[in-house]
Amino acid sequence: MNLTKRALLASFVALPLMASTALADGLISIIVNDPSNPYWFTEGEVAKKTAEDMGYEANVAAHKGDTNTESNLIDTAITNKARAIILDPANADGSVGAVKKAVDAGIPVFIVNAEINTAGLAKAQLVSNNAQGAALGASAWVEAVGGEGDYVELFGAPSDNNAQTRSNGFETVLSQYPDLTKKAQEVANWDRTQGYTKMQSMLQANPDIKGVISGNDEMALGAIAALKEAGKLDGMVVGGFDGSPDSVDAVKAGELAYTVLQPVAIFSAEAVKQADHFINTGNLAVETEKQLFDCLLIDASNADKYTAAFTLSE
C-alpha cells in the first residue's frame, strides 16, 4: 500500500460513528467503482471501517464500471448472505437489474455516489448535490477567468448521471456570460490518462483557450500535465471536482484554481449507519430515498483547512 493510501486509512479513525447495537453482526458487502481512484478508494475504506466499527464483517470489491462484473459481485454477496449491500453503481440504467436481484434475495441495497434511474428499489440513494457543486465550481471558474475568452470542458463517464448533471450545472452558469465561448468538449471517463490525451487534442485544435473546466479532479490533473508539457499552464484556469488529496496539492501549488469537495467520507459512513438501522429495526432511518449532500469549494484561501482525505475542517 502506498503512502497516500496509508494516510487515507489513518484519517478514517477520526470519523464519528453512530453507536452500534448488540445485534450488529454478519456481513456488509461494499461494491465500489475503481479503488485506484482515491475518491472511490476512500468511499470503500470509509464504508468498510464504519461497518467494522459497528460490529459487522465487511469486504470491498470493485466493478470498475463493468455491469457484468457488478452482477457477479452481487451474486457473491447473495451467496455470502450479506445483511446489506453498499453499492456505487456501474451504470444508471444498467445496474438496475443487479440491484433488483439483490432486493429479490431479501438483501437491502444502499446506493452511494451515483444514482440508478429506478426509484423504489434501493432503500436509499446517498449522493453529492452535484448540481449545487457544479454551480459553485463554475462561479469560481468564471471569477478566475474574468468572464470572457475561449475554454474547453472535460466530461466524465456518460453512463454516470453525475457527468451530465455537472456539465449541465456548468452550462447554467457559464451561459450567462456571452463573452465566454466553449470551443470543445471531450469525454474522458473520469480518468487522468484520458484527461491528458483529450487535453492534448483539444489544445492542438484550440491553442488560444484561457481555461479548462473539468467534471472531476482526475481529468483536471491529466489536463494540467498536458498543459505543462505544452508550456501552456501559466495563465490557464483549470477547475476540478471531487476534492482529492492530489487536487488540493495542485491548488496549493497554484496549478489548479479550485476543486469542488464531494463529502464522500460523510455519505459513505452514513450509508452504513442507515443500513445498520434498517437491519436492526426493519425501518428506514431516513424516509426520503434520494438524499443530497452539499459540496464545498476548496481554493487557495482555505486549502490549508483540508485536514484529511475528502475532509475540510471549519
Secondary structure, DSSP 8 states (H G I E B T S, - for coil): --HHHHHHHHHGGG-------TT--SEEEEEES-TTSHHHHHHHHHHHHHHHHTT-EEEEEE-TT-HHHHHHHHHHHHHTT-SEEEE--S-TTTTHHHHHHHHHTT--EEEESS--S-TTSSSEEEEE-HHHHHHHHHHHHHHHHTS-EEEEEEE--TTSHHHHHHHHHHHHHHTT-TTEEEEEEEE-TT-HHHHHHHHHHHHHH-TT--EEEESSHHHHHHHHHHHHHTT--TT-EEEEEE--HHHHHHHHTTSSSEEEE--HHHHHHHHHHHHHHHHHHSS-SSS-SEEEE--EEE-TTTGGGEEETTEE--
